Amino acid sequence: MTLEFLRSMVAINSYTANPTGVNQLARLTAAQFEALGFTAEFIPSANPAYGNHLVMTRLGRSNRSIGLVSHLDTVFPPEEELSNAFHWQIEGDRIYGPGTNDIKGGTAMMWLVLTTLCAEEPEVLDSVTWKLMWNSSEECFSPDFGDVCRRHLDSRTMAALVFESEDRCGSDSLLVVARKGRATWRVAVKGRGAHAGGKHEHGANAIVQAGDLVERIAGLTDYARMLTFNVATISGGTVLNRVPHETVIEGEFRTFDPEIYNKAKSDLLALTGSGIVRSATDGYPCQVQACVLTESRPWPRNAQTDRLFSIWKAASEELGMVVDSQERGGLSDGNLLWDSVPTLDGLGPWGDHGHCSERSADGTKLPEYVEISSFVPKALLNTVAILKLTTAQ
């Protein structure tokens, strides 16, 4: 039943920029969980180019609640799936296909955990109010989903459990207890155009100025503090016989620590002002304007998350499993939630090669997959830990 549900989800292209597919997946998902007594609410995204967020509720006998979080979208456009013949395909213990690992496999895990509770511990299932939440645009910038979650998760929420895939260290499962924050940025340079042959000295070359800036921005990376700046794109100039009058540089930076994050942001914005490249004739300077485009706050290690992890750790020890914690560099919806309610991530199944659809004949390129054998043990761990969570309150 779980794998059939997963197969039906994988068959729907839910690329973030395909709102029709995202909404189709939302309706399929809602129908699946309605069988367990959940009611659905479809919430329009703040970005009209994206599909609807999905929130499902099952009221319990108490005012305590637990939130389960996943997302609907993937990173694969329909034409990419077609050109790479990337679809549901079982090979041994692996299921290849778009979203098998990130994150439709996580939604299938939510279903498996809740059906297990329904069959084995119905009293516990009925005692708690459940809030299931799916982001329609997690793979892009979607801060409005955090607002949706906070409207549905109040001070009586015991946990927000995020079903992104687990990582592995050898055969040990890794749960996520912290994630880097991320800011995307743009640095625009305005120079002064001039004829490259007749009046070269009159120009202020924006590309030369950008070269200096690229080195300075890249130099802000500090691995000892787990701070990385990535200079991702640069564009400028028009024709070869003109001194370039403008250039744009874009990229991102990431770090775990909020103080380091704020200092990095300040250092980036401090680049704004007059540049070092000037016209040879009159000293006219290039002008630099730095700005932050989007921000996803860091999720640092914190006491509430550590408490949740200790519950999952205790459950793993009872089951004879080995579970450890991980601070992960990539973002998730956990970044939006951790300071509102206790949050734990990495509760999905195990797989690999997320965001990849390519396969090479020599096996050096493999597409996204999930391991079938990881579902039942992880569902058992999640179920036992949730039972411990509900009795620990």
Sequence and secondary structure as in RCSB ss.txt:
>XXXX:A:sequence
MTLEFLRSMVAINSYTANPTGVNQLARLTAAQFEALGFTAEFIPSANPAYGNHLVMTRLGRSNRSIGLVSHLDTV
FPPEEELSNAFHWQIEGDRIYGPGTNDIKGGTAMMWLVLTTLCAEEPEVLDSVTWKLMWNSSEECFSPDFGDVCR
RHLDSRTMAALVFESEDRCGSDSLLVVARKGRATWRVAVKGRGAHAGGKHEHGANAIVQAGDLVERIAGLTDYAR
MLTFNVATISGGTVLNRVPHETVIEGEFRTFDPEIYNKAKSDLLALTGSGIVRSATDGYPCQVQACVLTESRPWP
RNAQTDRLFSIWKAASEELGMVVDSQERGGLSDGNLLWDSVPTLDGLGPWGDHGHCSERSADGTKLPEYVEISSF
VPKALLNTVAILKLTTAQ
>XXXX:A:secstr
 HHHHHHHHHTS  BTT HHHHHHHHHHHHHHHHTTT EEEEE  SSTTS  EEEEEE  SSS EEEEEEE  BS
  HHHHHHTT S EEETTEEESTTTTTTHHHHHHHHHHHHHHHHH HHHHHHSEEEEEEES TTS  HHHHHHHH
HH  TTEEEEEE   BEEETTEEEEEEEE EEEEEEEEEE B EETTTSGGG B HHHHHHHHHHHHHTT BGGG
TBEEEEEEEEE   TTEE  EEEEEEEEEES HHHHHHHHHHHHTT EEEEEE TTT  EEEEEEEEEEEE  B 
  HHHHHHHHHHHHHHHHTT  EEEEEESS  THHHHTTTS EEB  S BEE TT     TTSSS   EEEGGGH
HHHHHHHHHHHHHHHHH 
